[in-house]
Amino acid sequence: MSILPLVVIAMFLSLAMAGAWAIQRVSRKSGWIDTVWSVGVGIGGILAVAYTDGDINRRAILLIVVCAWSLRLASHIGWRTKGSGEDPRYAKFIDDWGDGAAWRLFLFLQIQALAAFVLVVAVYLAAANDRPFPQAIDGLAMLLAIVALGGEALSDAQLGRFRKTPEAKTEVCEVGLWRYSRHPNYFFEWLFWCCWPLFASTGSIWNWLSLLAPLMMYWLLVHVSGVPPLEEHMLRSRGDKFRALQRRVNGFFPGPRKSTVPGDQQ
């Protein structure tokens, strides 16, 4: 495994997030940060595939998979940002940072570049796998990727339709997949990155480093920059209605709705 391509990709991601910082400072819309991040990971994934010499059929499939993820997520976030105001998660960070918000945001985005690098390394390791494609485990990886991409797109679409209804001003979303998870889009985003260790698993022992991608994504989404700030915002804006949702709907992993009958909940 050559180190030079990874150094080039790391430098690209750092510059991309520096550009995202500049865009946010000019536009005052933090949603563009996540748009740039999604595009950056996609381009980093393309570079990762191009720099490897794994099985050609595997590399072609992985190129399609990472591009599909990047284009869908970037277009969704970009379209949402264009028609809305500041992202409440970033707005809260910036308010808390006070006078030092500009440079603390820059540092925060460089940490995001590091997170993007971990994801791209997983793509690189999968693409470097020289076992002929497909192996049996590749079929499972493809199924996981398709379910994740489809599930995230569906949950985003369901939330988008809900936001256009009058109820969205005062209620919380419980339509479709949102009846079974408070954050189905985050769940499917994490699930997508679970496919890369499977794509990489039949190659070198180093390829198991690709497990860092889903592990890191779970930690970020559930404990750092995903669920916690968003739920804090929902508690401020919806109060007891969101607290009631927290009691009866799973936080991350989809599952059966919890009973609302007194005494039935454990």
Backbone bond lengths (Angstrom), bond angles and torsions (degrees), N, CA, C in turn:
res aa  C-N    CA-C-N  psi(-1)  N-CA   C-N-CA  omega(-1)  CA-C   N-CA-C  phi
1 M - - - 1.468 - - 1.530 109.32 -
2 S 1.314 116.32 121.90 1.458 121.17 -179.22 1.526 110.44 -81.57
3 I 1.329 115.70 139.46 1.461 121.14 -178.89 1.529 111.89 -85.83
4 L 1.359 116.98 -31.51 1.463 120.63 -174.77 1.526 113.51 -55.40
5 P 1.350 119.66 -46.14 1.471 118.53 178.68 1.522 112.62 -58.64
6 L 1.317 116.86 -36.83 1.457 119.85 -179.93 1.531 111.19 -68.89
7 V 1.311 116.86 -34.21 1.475 120.49 176.47 1.525 109.65 -64.83
8 V 1.328 116.82 -43.99 1.463 121.22 178.75 1.527 110.07 -61.50
9 I 1.324 117.00 -44.64 1.461 120.68 -179.89 1.528 110.79 -64.20
10 A 1.330 117.68 -40.92 1.467 121.28 179.08 1.529 110.79 -61.62
11 M 1.330 117.01 -42.64 1.460 120.70 178.46 1.526 110.99 -64.36
12 F 1.327 116.49 -41.33 1.469 120.21 178.42 1.523 111.01 -60.58
13 L 1.337 117.37 -45.97 1.458 120.81 -178.13 1.525 111.46 -65.08
14 S 1.321 116.86 -37.96 1.466 120.21 176.96 1.525 111.13 -62.22
15 L 1.334 116.65 -44.10 1.469 120.93 178.51 1.526 111.31 -66.65
16 A 1.333 116.34 -37.57 1.457 119.81 179.62 1.520 111.21 -62.41
17 M 1.337 117.21 -41.65 1.456 119.68 -179.14 1.523 111.71 -76.41
18 A 1.320 117.46 -25.52 1.471 119.48 170.34 1.525 109.42 -64.78
19 G 1.333 115.99 -39.72 1.462 119.80 175.53 1.517 111.82 -64.59
20 A 1.338 117.70 -38.75 1.463 121.23 177.46 1.527 110.54 -62.09
21 W 1.319 116.11 -38.85 1.473 120.61 177.30 1.531 110.16 -61.22
22 A 1.326 117.13 -45.36 1.466 120.98 179.88 1.526 111.16 -62.99
23 I 1.327 116.80 -40.35 1.465 120.26 179.27 1.522 110.70 -63.97
24 Q 1.323 116.82 -40.91 1.462 119.76 178.97 1.519 111.75 -65.16
25 R 1.318 117.23 -39.52 1.465 120.31 -179.15 1.527 111.45 -64.91
26 V 1.326 116.20 -33.16 1.470 120.33 -179.24 1.526 111.34 -82.04
27 S 1.339 116.62 -46.01 1.464 120.73 -173.79 1.524 113.76 -85.96
28 R 1.339 117.12 -24.00 1.467 123.04 -174.72 1.526 111.26 62.83
29 K 1.302 116.81 24.82 1.460 121.90 175.90 1.531 108.09 -121.86
30 S 1.318 115.96 107.16 1.459 120.16 -174.88 1.522 113.12 -73.82
31 G 1.343 116.58 -13.54 1.453 118.57 177.49 1.512 112.89 -59.87
32 W 1.339 116.71 -27.11 1.466 119.56 178.66 1.526 111.06 -66.27
33 I 1.337 117.06 -23.34 1.466 119.69 177.63 1.524 110.09 -60.83
34 D 1.337 116.37 -49.09 1.463 120.08 -178.20 1.527 111.39 -70.04
35 T 1.338 116.53 -28.46 1.464 119.63 175.43 1.523 110.30 -65.13
36 V 1.325 115.70 -48.39 1.469 120.09 178.81 1.521 110.69 -63.10
37 W 1.322 116.61 -40.61 1.463 120.74 179.45 1.529 111.02 -59.64
38 S 1.330 116.24 -44.54 1.470 120.29 -179.79 1.521 111.36 -63.47
39 V 1.335 116.02 -43.52 1.464 119.98 177.65 1.524 110.06 -64.95
40 G 1.333 116.43 -41.14 1.464 120.56 -179.02 1.518 112.43 -62.03
41 V 1.338 116.39 -43.39 1.465 119.54 177.86 1.527 109.62 -64.04
42 G 1.336 116.85 -38.97 1.457 119.93 178.63 1.516 112.47 -62.94
43 I 1.331 116.49 -46.42 1.466 119.81 178.23 1.519 110.65 -65.73
44 G 1.341 115.76 -40.27 1.464 119.20 176.08 1.518 111.39 -59.89
45 G 1.339 116.94 -38.78 1.452 120.80 177.04 1.518 112.32 -65.31
46 I 1.333 116.66 -39.13 1.468 120.77 177.04 1.523 110.32 -62.42
47 L 1.330 116.02 -44.25 1.465 120.18 177.68 1.525 110.64 -62.68
48 A 1.333 116.20 -40.19 1.464 120.11 -179.60 1.523 110.98 -61.17
49 V 1.323 116.25 -44.19 1.461 120.54 178.98 1.530 110.53 -65.71
50 A 1.340 116.00 -40.64 1.463 120.17 -177.58 1.524 112.32 -67.07
51 Y 1.330 116.52 -32.97 1.466 121.08 -175.82 1.531 113.31 -81.80
52 T 1.322 118.35 -10.48 1.464 120.35 -176.80 1.526 111.01 -96.23
53 D 1.326 115.84 167.55 1.461 120.53 178.23 1.530 110.47 -127.12
54 G 1.329 116.37 35.14 1.455 120.79 177.15 1.519 111.40 -72.50
55 D 1.313 115.68 -174.05 1.464 121.35 179.79 1.527 110.38 -54.32
56 I 1.328 117.60 130.67 1.462 122.32 -172.63 1.528 111.54 -64.37
57 N 1.329 116.99 -38.54 1.466 119.56 179.19 1.525 111.13 -66.92
58 R 1.324 116.00 -38.94 1.459 120.71 177.30 1.529 110.22 -62.84
59 R 1.311 115.76 -46.48 1.471 119.75 -179.02 1.521 111.12 -61.82
60 A 1.329 117.44 -38.25 1.469 120.50 179.72 1.525 111.22 -64.76
61 I 1.329 116.44 -43.56 1.461 120.26 179.59 1.526 110.84 -65.94
62 L 1.323 116.25 -43.46 1.467 119.66 -178.54 1.523 111.28 -65.89
63 L 1.312 116.79 -33.21 1.463 120.57 176.24 1.530 110.15 -62.27
64 I 1.319 116.42 -43.33 1.466 120.83 178.51 1.526 110.49 -64.32
65 V 1.328 116.74 -42.73 1.465 121.10 -177.26 1.529 111.02 -64.21
66 V 1.322 117.84 -48.25 1.466 119.73 -176.68 1.525 111.11 -70.56
67 C 1.334 117.77 -34.00 1.467 120.15 177.32 1.527 110.73 -68.61
68 A 1.338 117.28 -40.16 1.464 120.43 178.08 1.521 110.78 -61.13
69 W 1.335 116.21 -43.55 1.467 119.92 177.87 1.524 110.94 -61.42
70 S 1.318 116.81 -49.67 1.463 121.66 -175.10 1.528 111.88 -64.09
71 L 1.322 116.93 -46.94 1.464 120.42 -177.74 1.522 111.28 -65.20
72 R 1.324 117.26 -41.04 1.461 119.28 -179.17 1.522 111.64 -66.21
73 L 1.337 116.52 -48.54 1.458 120.10 -176.59 1.525 111.50 -68.00
74 A 1.338 116.83 -44.23 1.462 120.04 -178.43 1.529 111.27 -64.41
75 S 1.333 117.10 -41.96 1.465 119.68 -179.85 1.524 110.91 -67.63
76 H 1.328 117.02 -38.47 1.465 119.93 179.03 1.530 111.13 -64.57
77 I 1.329 116.42 -49.17 1.468 119.34 -178.83 1.526 110.62 -67.31
78 G 1.330 116.97 -40.58 1.459 120.30 179.89 1.517 112.19 -62.29
79 W 1.323 116.96 -44.24 1.464 120.89 179.74 1.534 110.57 -65.06
80 R 1.327 115.88 -40.52 1.467 120.03 178.42 1.526 110.87 -65.21
81 T 1.311 117.16 -41.70 1.458 121.38 -178.58 1.521 111.39 -66.07
82 K 1.324 116.10 -38.69 1.464 120.75 -179.29 1.514 112.36 -59.34
83 G 1.336 115.74 -34.36 1.464 118.65 -176.05 1.511 114.50 -104.26
84 S 1.326 118.19 14.47 1.461 120.22 -177.91 1.518 110.70 -137.06
85 G 1.328 114.67 -179.90 1.457 120.02 178.98 1.515 112.08 -93.37
86 E 1.305 116.61 -147.03 1.452 122.81 -177.04 1.528 111.08 -68.81
87 D 1.323 116.58 143.24 1.452 122.01 174.34 1.535 107.88 -67.94
88 P 1.355 118.15 124.25 1.476 119.64 -174.83 1.522 113.23 -62.17
89 R 1.336 118.30 -30.01 1.463 119.53 179.62 1.522 110.40 -65.78
90 Y 1.323 116.71 -49.71 1.464 120.11 179.84 1.527 110.85 -68.44
91 A 1.326 117.56 -35.59 1.463 120.82 178.80 1.525 110.56 -58.70
92 K 1.333 115.49 -40.82 1.469 119.29 179.00 1.525 110.77 -66.92
93 F 1.331 117.01 -43.21 1.465 119.80 177.45 1.529 110.62 -57.67
94 I 1.327 116.36 -48.10 1.464 121.52 -176.12 1.529 110.92 -63.87
95 D 1.333 116.85 -40.69 1.463 120.17 177.67 1.532 110.90 -63.12
96 D 1.309 116.12 -42.73 1.466 120.09 -179.30 1.526 111.96 -66.83
97 W 1.320 117.66 -31.62 1.465 121.76 -177.53 1.531 112.95 -77.38
98 G 1.313 116.67 -20.27 1.469 120.03 175.56 1.517 114.23 63.29
99 D 1.349 115.44 -134.39 1.466 120.61 -174.41 1.527 112.67 -64.45
100 G 1.306 117.27 -26.30 1.463 119.62 -179.44 1.517 113.47 -92.21
101 A 1.331 117.06 17.95 1.467 121.02 -173.31 1.521 112.86 -60.40
102 A 1.338 117.61 -40.07 1.462 120.07 -174.58 1.526 111.73 -60.38
103 W 1.317 116.45 -50.54 1.461 118.82 -176.24 1.519 112.53 -79.52
104 R 1.328 116.78 -27.68 1.455 117.95 174.32 1.525 110.69 -69.14
105 L 1.330 116.33 -34.52 1.463 119.71 174.87 1.526 110.43 -65.52
106 F 1.337 116.67 -40.35 1.470 119.79 178.22 1.531 110.44 -59.66
107 L 1.321 117.05 -45.05 1.463 120.96 178.76 1.521 111.01 -64.46
108 F 1.322 115.82 -41.66 1.463 120.71 178.84 1.531 110.78 -59.70
109 L 1.321 116.61 -39.69 1.461 120.09 -179.01 1.525 111.56 -73.19
110 Q 1.312 117.64 -27.28 1.466 119.01 173.65 1.534 110.38 -70.59
111 I 1.322 116.78 -31.19 1.462 119.87 173.20 1.527 109.47 -66.68
112 Q 1.332 115.77 -37.35 1.460 119.49 175.51 1.530 110.94 -63.96
113 A 1.329 116.54 -35.16 1.468 119.88 176.10 1.524 110.35 -62.65
114 L 1.325 116.33 -38.66 1.457 120.55 177.17 1.526 110.50 -64.33
115 A 1.343 116.41 -42.09 1.466 120.15 177.36 1.528 110.53 -61.86
116 A 1.339 116.23 -41.20 1.466 120.44 177.53 1.520 110.72 -61.71
117 F 1.323 116.50 -37.69 1.465 120.91 179.74 1.529 111.08 -62.98
118 V 1.329 116.70 -40.64 1.470 120.26 178.10 1.531 109.95 -59.77
119 L 1.333 117.22 -41.18 1.463 120.98 178.84 1.528 111.37 -65.93
120 V 1.326 116.07 -43.37 1.467 119.87 -178.56 1.526 110.93 -67.23
121 V 1.327 117.41 -33.48 1.470 120.22 175.70 1.531 110.03 -60.54
122 A 1.329 117.00 -38.07 1.466 119.95 177.37 1.531 110.63 -62.51
123 V 1.334 116.76 -40.70 1.468 120.73 176.58 1.525 109.98 -64.19
124 Y 1.322 116.27 -43.21 1.467 121.93 -179.63 1.532 110.93 -60.05
125 L 1.329 116.64 -45.41 1.455 120.66 -178.66 1.529 111.23 -66.70
126 A 1.333 116.15 -38.10 1.464 119.67 177.85 1.524 110.87 -66.38
127 A 1.337 116.55 -41.67 1.462 120.54 -179.18 1.523 111.89 -70.47
128 A 1.335 117.15 -26.45 1.467 121.20 179.90 1.528 112.30 -77.20
129 N 1.325 116.69 -11.27 1.456 121.57 179.19 1.537 109.07 -63.57
130 D 1.326 117.48 118.82 1.464 120.19 -175.83 1.529 113.35 -95.90
131 R 1.339 117.39 6.69 1.458 119.02 175.14 1.527 109.62 -66.98
132 P 1.325 118.79 138.96 1.476 120.76 -179.78 1.532 111.39 -56.97
133 F 1.300 115.48 136.84 1.470 122.02 178.92 1.526 108.75 -97.17
134 P 1.356 119.69 134.55 1.468 125.46 5.42 1.515 113.08 -100.96
135 Q 1.324 116.32 146.31 1.447 123.75 164.26 1.538 107.67 -91.95
136 A 1.320 116.16 168.13 1.470 119.01 179.49 1.527 111.47 -58.90
137 I 1.327 115.87 -39.94 1.464 119.03 -178.16 1.528 111.60 -69.51
138 D 1.336 116.53 -23.58 1.466 119.85 176.16 1.526 111.07 -65.89
139 G 1.338 115.93 -34.50 1.458 119.11 177.19 1.517 111.39 -62.26
140 L 1.337 116.46 -41.42 1.461 120.75 177.18 1.526 110.27 -64.75
141 A 1.328 116.76 -40.82 1.466 120.62 179.18 1.523 111.19 -63.12
142 M 1.325 116.90 -41.99 1.464 120.52 179.07 1.524 110.98 -64.34
143 L 1.330 116.37 -42.51 1.463 120.03 178.32 1.521 110.48 -60.88
144 L 1.328 116.61 -42.29 1.460 121.58 179.49 1.525 110.62 -62.69
145 A 1.325 116.70 -43.86 1.464 121.06 -179.94 1.528 111.28 -63.40
146 I 1.323 116.94 -43.24 1.469 121.14 -178.69 1.528 110.81 -65.80
147 V 1.335 116.32 -44.89 1.464 120.07 178.61 1.525 110.34 -62.57
148 A 1.331 116.95 -42.24 1.471 121.02 -178.62 1.527 111.36 -65.36
149 L 1.323 117.09 -47.93 1.462 120.27 -179.89 1.525 110.93 -63.54
150 G 1.341 116.28 -44.05 1.460 119.72 179.41 1.514 112.43 -66.50
151 G 1.320 117.29 -41.89 1.454 120.93 -179.81 1.516 112.63 -65.54
152 E 1.333 116.46 -40.85 1.465 119.00 179.27 1.515 111.17 -67.98
153 A 1.335 116.96 -41.08 1.465 120.46 178.23 1.527 110.67 -63.16
154 L 1.348 117.01 -41.69 1.462 120.73 179.96 1.519 111.24 -65.50
155 S 1.335 117.18 -45.14 1.463 119.38 -178.92 1.524 111.21 -65.71
156 D 1.325 117.95 -38.07 1.469 120.77 176.49 1.527 110.91 -63.79
157 A 1.337 116.22 -40.85 1.465 120.22 179.78 1.524 111.18 -66.21
158 Q 1.325 116.76 -40.95 1.464 120.53 179.05 1.520 111.24 -63.89
159 L 1.338 116.85 -41.70 1.462 120.05 177.75 1.519 110.50 -66.75
160 G 1.335 117.07 -39.23 1.456 120.63 179.11 1.514 112.03 -61.40
161 R 1.335 117.16 -41.72 1.471 120.36 178.33 1.520 111.05 -67.15
162 F 1.338 116.65 -38.64 1.465 119.68 178.71 1.522 110.94 -62.94
163 R 1.319 117.30 -40.07 1.467 120.72 -177.81 1.524 112.94 -64.60
164 K 1.318 117.15 -16.86 1.464 120.96 179.17 1.525 112.33 -89.47
165 T 1.316 117.66 -3.06 1.459 121.39 -179.16 1.525 110.47 -92.46
166 P 1.337 117.59 156.09 1.479 120.12 177.84 1.521 112.65 -60.57
167 E 1.348 116.74 -31.47 1.466 120.21 -178.18 1.522 113.29 -64.55
168 A 1.321 116.74 -22.82 1.460 120.69 -176.10 1.529 112.50 -63.41
169 K 1.330 117.90 -20.74 1.463 120.59 -178.17 1.523 112.41 -73.03
170 T 1.329 116.41 -23.95 1.461 118.96 -175.78 1.531 113.51 -130.07
171 E 1.327 117.96 -17.61 1.452 121.63 -175.09 1.534 111.08 -104.83
172 V 1.323 115.71 174.81 1.462 121.79 175.18 1.526 108.78 -111.10
173 C 1.313 115.74 152.97 1.462 121.45 -174.85 1.532 110.55 -75.82
174 E 1.342 116.05 123.45 1.456 121.83 174.22 1.527 110.14 -135.46
175 V 1.313 117.17 36.24 1.455 121.07 -179.53 1.522 109.79 -100.71
176 G 1.335 116.66 147.68 1.459 121.02 175.19 1.518 112.79 57.15
177 L 1.316 115.22 -129.22 1.462 120.93 -178.75 1.522 112.82 -65.41
178 W 1.314 116.93 -20.43 1.468 121.22 -179.68 1.525 111.90 -72.97
179 R 1.335 117.40 -6.53 1.465 120.83 173.04 1.520 111.64 -77.31
180 Y 1.332 117.26 -17.21 1.463 121.27 -172.24 1.524 113.88 -117.97
181 S 1.312 116.86 -7.56 1.466 122.06 175.55 1.519 107.48 -154.68
182 R 1.320 116.39 139.33 1.467 118.86 176.92 1.528 111.18 -72.65
183 H 1.333 116.43 -17.58 1.468 120.45 -178.75 1.535 110.34 -142.08
184 P 1.330 117.71 63.92 1.471 118.87 -179.14 1.521 113.14 -64.20
185 N 1.341 117.00 -30.42 1.471 119.07 178.04 1.530 110.72 -64.52
186 Y 1.321 117.33 -39.21 1.461 120.37 177.07 1.533 110.83 -67.47
187 F 1.330 115.63 -40.54 1.464 118.93 179.29 1.524 110.88 -59.15
188 F 1.332 117.69 -47.71 1.460 120.37 -178.17 1.532 111.76 -70.54
189 E 1.335 117.55 -28.93 1.463 119.76 173.97 1.528 110.14 -63.34
190 W 1.331 115.88 -44.62 1.469 119.26 176.43 1.520 110.97 -63.27
191 L 1.328 116.83 -41.95 1.460 121.05 -177.93 1.530 111.09 -60.97
192 F 1.333 116.76 -35.94 1.461 120.00 179.44 1.522 111.06 -58.86
193 W 1.325 116.95 -42.55 1.464 119.27 -177.05 1.529 112.44 -75.81
194 C 1.333 116.96 -9.36 1.464 120.37 173.54 1.526 111.90 -72.96
195 C 1.335 118.01 -17.55 1.465 119.37 -177.66 1.529 112.01 -76.27
196 W 1.337 117.98 -23.72 1.466 119.65 -173.23 1.523 113.84 -70.39
197 P 1.339 120.45 -39.13 1.470 118.27 173.44 1.527 112.37 -60.96
198 L 1.334 117.20 -30.57 1.462 120.08 177.71 1.524 110.57 -69.70
199 F 1.331 117.12 -43.09 1.461 120.51 176.78 1.531 111.21 -60.90
200 A 1.339 116.13 -33.11 1.468 120.77 -174.49 1.516 113.52 -92.14
201 S 1.341 118.44 -11.45 1.457 121.12 -163.42 1.515 114.85 -68.20
202 T 1.317 119.23 -22.93 1.468 119.95 -176.38 1.527 112.91 -93.23
203 G 1.321 117.66 10.47 1.459 120.77 179.50 1.517 111.96 -102.11
204 S 1.320 117.02 -140.03 1.458 123.34 -178.86 1.524 111.16 -63.79
205 I 1.318 115.52 155.80 1.465 119.90 176.49 1.527 111.39 -61.85
206 W 1.338 117.12 -26.10 1.463 121.00 177.62 1.533 111.27 -65.23
207 N 1.325 116.22 -21.90 1.456 119.28 -176.85 1.527 112.86 -64.94
208 W 1.332 116.42 -17.18 1.449 117.90 177.30 1.528 112.43 -69.35
209 L 1.337 116.76 -10.11 1.464 119.32 172.15 1.528 111.36 -62.65
210 S 1.338 115.92 -18.72 1.466 119.54 178.29 1.528 111.92 -64.05
211 L 1.332 117.45 -16.46 1.466 120.43 175.51 1.525 111.94 -62.71
212 L 1.334 116.41 -20.95 1.463 119.40 178.65 1.526 111.62 -62.46
213 A 1.340 117.28 -27.95 1.471 120.06 -177.92 1.525 111.76 -63.60
214 P 1.341 120.22 -57.81 1.472 117.98 178.79 1.527 113.72 -66.99
215 L 1.336 117.73 -32.50 1.457 119.50 177.98 1.530 111.12 -63.77
216 M 1.324 116.17 -46.27 1.458 120.21 179.28 1.526 111.02 -66.11
217 M 1.345 117.06 -42.40 1.460 119.90 -178.81 1.528 111.17 -62.35
218 Y 1.329 116.81 -40.44 1.468 119.65 177.61 1.526 110.66 -61.76
219 W 1.322 116.21 -45.86 1.470 120.16 -179.09 1.532 110.98 -61.87
220 L 1.329 117.39 -44.91 1.461 120.92 -179.06 1.526 111.49 -64.74
221 L 1.336 116.57 -46.80 1.457 119.86 -175.31 1.525 112.30 -70.39
222 V 1.312 117.12 -40.82 1.465 120.57 -173.38 1.522 113.11 -87.73
223 H 1.341 116.93 -30.88 1.461 118.90 -170.88 1.534 115.22 -119.46
224 V 1.338 118.49 -12.25 1.467 118.15 -172.56 1.534 111.90 -123.15
225 S 1.316 117.76 -85.65 1.461 121.05 -168.22 1.519 114.64 -104.40
226 G 1.343 117.80 4.70 1.453 119.95 -179.79 1.514 112.08 -104.89
227 V 1.321 115.93 -88.97 1.460 121.60 -174.71 1.535 113.86 -62.46
228 P 1.354 120.52 -49.37 1.479 118.66 -173.39 1.533 114.73 -57.25
229 P 1.348 120.98 -53.37 1.466 118.07 -178.82 1.518 113.24 -67.09
230 L 1.337 118.21 -33.04 1.456 120.35 -179.93 1.522 110.96 -69.17
231 E 1.339 116.68 -40.62 1.460 118.64 179.29 1.523 111.13 -70.88
232 E 1.307 117.10 -32.34 1.466 119.81 174.81 1.520 110.23 -62.08
233 H 1.349 115.89 -42.11 1.471 120.24 177.20 1.520 110.83 -63.79
234 M 1.335 117.65 -42.60 1.458 120.35 -179.22 1.520 111.74 -66.65
235 L 1.311 117.52 -34.50 1.456 120.21 177.10 1.525 111.11 -66.51
236 R 1.339 116.11 -37.23 1.471 119.34 177.25 1.520 111.66 -68.36
237 S 1.340 116.85 -39.29 1.463 120.40 -173.42 1.523 113.80 -90.09
238 R 1.358 118.60 -25.30 1.469 120.52 -176.52 1.530 113.04 -119.79
239 G 1.316 117.48 -14.01 1.456 121.73 172.85 1.514 114.25 56.53
240 D 1.350 115.99 -124.69 1.458 121.27 -174.12 1.523 112.67 -63.28
241 K 1.312 117.50 -28.08 1.472 119.51 178.94 1.527 110.58 -64.62
242 F 1.315 116.43 -37.96 1.463 118.09 179.02 1.524 110.37 -78.12
243 R 1.329 118.04 -32.74 1.462 120.26 175.74 1.530 110.01 -61.55
244 A 1.322 116.88 -39.17 1.459 120.66 177.41 1.526 110.43 -64.60
245 L 1.323 116.17 -39.48 1.470 120.49 177.37 1.527 110.36 -62.84
246 Q 1.324 116.86 -41.07 1.460 120.80 178.98 1.525 111.64 -60.65
247 R 1.322 116.94 -33.23 1.464 120.43 -178.01 1.525 112.53 -74.35
248 R 1.329 118.37 -26.87 1.464 119.41 -172.63 1.528 114.84 -115.95
249 V 1.346 118.49 -7.79 1.465 120.57 -177.92 1.524 109.34 -125.01
250 N 1.316 116.59 134.40 1.462 121.74 179.94 1.519 111.14 -56.48
251 G 1.334 115.87 146.46 1.448 120.55 -176.90 1.514 114.22 -76.12
252 F 1.341 118.05 -36.45 1.468 120.47 -173.74 1.523 111.45 -136.05
253 F 1.321 117.41 -62.88 1.458 120.49 -178.36 1.531 110.25 -74.69
254 P 1.333 117.78 126.49 1.475 119.52 177.20 1.514 110.77 -63.74
255 G 1.323 115.52 148.19 1.454 120.34 178.45 1.510 109.90 -172.30
256 P 1.322 118.01 -178.81 1.468 121.30 178.39 1.518 111.04 -57.58
257 R 1.322 115.30 142.11 1.465 119.46 177.50 1.519 109.90 -63.57
258 K 1.317 115.28 139.76 1.461 120.45 178.61 1.533 109.86 -72.58
259 S 1.287 115.43 147.56 1.458 119.96 -179.52 1.524 110.95 -66.07
260 T 1.329 116.48 143.53 1.462 121.72 175.93 1.520 111.10 -104.02
261 V 1.335 116.11 6.04 1.472 119.78 179.66 1.526 108.59 -80.93
262 P 1.336 118.20 127.45 1.479 120.07 -179.71 1.520 111.04 -55.42
263 G 1.324 115.64 133.09 1.450 121.61 178.41 1.510 113.93 93.04
264 D 1.351 117.05 -14.16 1.455 120.81 -178.72 1.511 112.28 -84.75
265 Q 1.341 116.71 -23.91 1.448 120.18 -177.54 1.516 110.24 -82.88
266 Q 1.316 115.79 144.29 1.460 120.07 178.21 1.503 110.42 -99.06
